[in-house]
Structures are given as structure tokens and as C-alpha cells.
Amino acid sequence: MIYLVLASVIFAFSPSLIKGRLGGLDPAFITAARLGLALLVFAPFVRLKGLASLAAAGFGAIGAIQFGLMYLAYNASFRHLQAYEVALFTLTTPILVTLFADALERRLRPRALLAALLAVVGAALVLVKSSRLSVSLTGLGLVTLSNLAFAVGQVLYQRLRARHAGLRDRDIFWLLCAGGFAVAVVALLNRDVTVTLTTTHLATLAYLGIVASGLGFFLWNIGATRVGVGRLAVMNNAKVPLMVSVSLLVFGERTNLASLGASFALMAAAVWLAEKRPA
């Protein structure tokens, strides 16, 4: 659990830094830069001896989903939403974790579907106040895609990692970063991007790539292997109040606090409903 808590603290500053410090940069470039730096951090630790090529490809594919696809959608969402909105809408991740884990086990809990609907209502409380509703809906769609990719990646990593108990997480984490980086590079090569970097850009990318993407997700995935699916789902939201608080208090974003509070309460209730065990 401590790994998930530490990762949540590290992640708390990411939305505001992306929105406030990297707002003019292309989302695919930000993704490639972050994952490229994380790739360099973990390159010295890679140990693949004894790991079957199929398993190695599996970890790479998980990284392509959990990090590559997730970051592309996540970074793009900041062009349509405030940082606190992006943070708030990540509250749907644990519901998606629950639904995907249930799907793999070939069962369906009606409470999870009801929770998903409740989360949508919670998001709507923020969106309906927006004067750019169509743009905000685009942003919500991107965050939801990001949440889905992150949820799928976590559950798949948890399951595949359990089959290779003899491995250390640091031995294979490079594979996840490599998978995500490959997706980001492909996306970047298909775009006409011109990048001019300032000192602020470089410092922010260094923090996001080395600390948040590197250390943060390494701690998160270790934590994911040490808890059950239910606790993992709930811990996905431990970082949300921190992210929203940093956006509002540290970086000075403004919002209707009543709508934000009601939205957060509905989404929190949705998570509780999704994870509540039968009596």
C-alpha cells in the first residue's frame, strides 16, 4: 500500500504542470519525451534472462496500452479542459478497473454499471457549467479513453506479473516503458510537429519523465502486485483530491466550488458503490 501512496503524492503535481508549463507543446511530443526519459532511467536495470519472448512481448504490449495510449489521450485532454477537471475525471478509473477485471473473470456486477452511470452524472455537474460544452465533452472523452487504457494496463500487469513470481519489477519495467515509447514515437512521426523548448519546458519534462513517469509508475505497478483488485481500484482515486487541491491552491485555477464538491461527492459514491461487497 505504501508504494501506491508514494506514487499518488508524486502524481499530484502532474496535471497542473502539464497544463500550466507545457500547454503549447504537442501531446505526442510530451508523451514521447516523458516515456523516453523513463526508458533511460530503467535501461541500466533491465534483466531479461530466463524471460520467454512471448512474456517479454506481453509486458511490452501492456506498456503500450497503460503508458503509451494512456498518455497520448491524457496529454491531449489538457487542450480542452482545466487541470482540475482532468484530475477530477480520472475518478472513473477504479470503476473501469472493476469492470475490466470482472469481464476477464466472466462475471458482471450490476452495481459496477450503476456506479459508472453515477460517475457520468458527477462529471456532468462540472461540464454543464462550461461555456464551451462541446470542447469539454471532447476533453471528457479523451480522459475516459486515458482512464480505460490505464485501468486495462494495471489489471493485465497484475495478472501477467503473478505468472512470473521469480522476476523483480525493476527487471522488466523497461519493457513497459519501451512499449509506451514505441506508441508515442509512431504517433509523433505521423504528425507535423515543430518544437521549441525553453528552460521551463526542459525542467518540467525532466520532472514528469524521470520522477512521475519513471519513479511514480514504477512504484505504482509494484503496489498493484501487492494488493487485490478492489483495493487497487480504490487507490486509483487517492491521488485525485491531491491533484485537484494542487491545481486550485498552488496553481490558482478557478472553479465553482459548489459544483466541484457535488461532482466529487457523486463520483466518490460511485467508487464506493462499485467496490462495495455484498453483505
Disulfide bonds with the S-S distance in Angstrom:
none
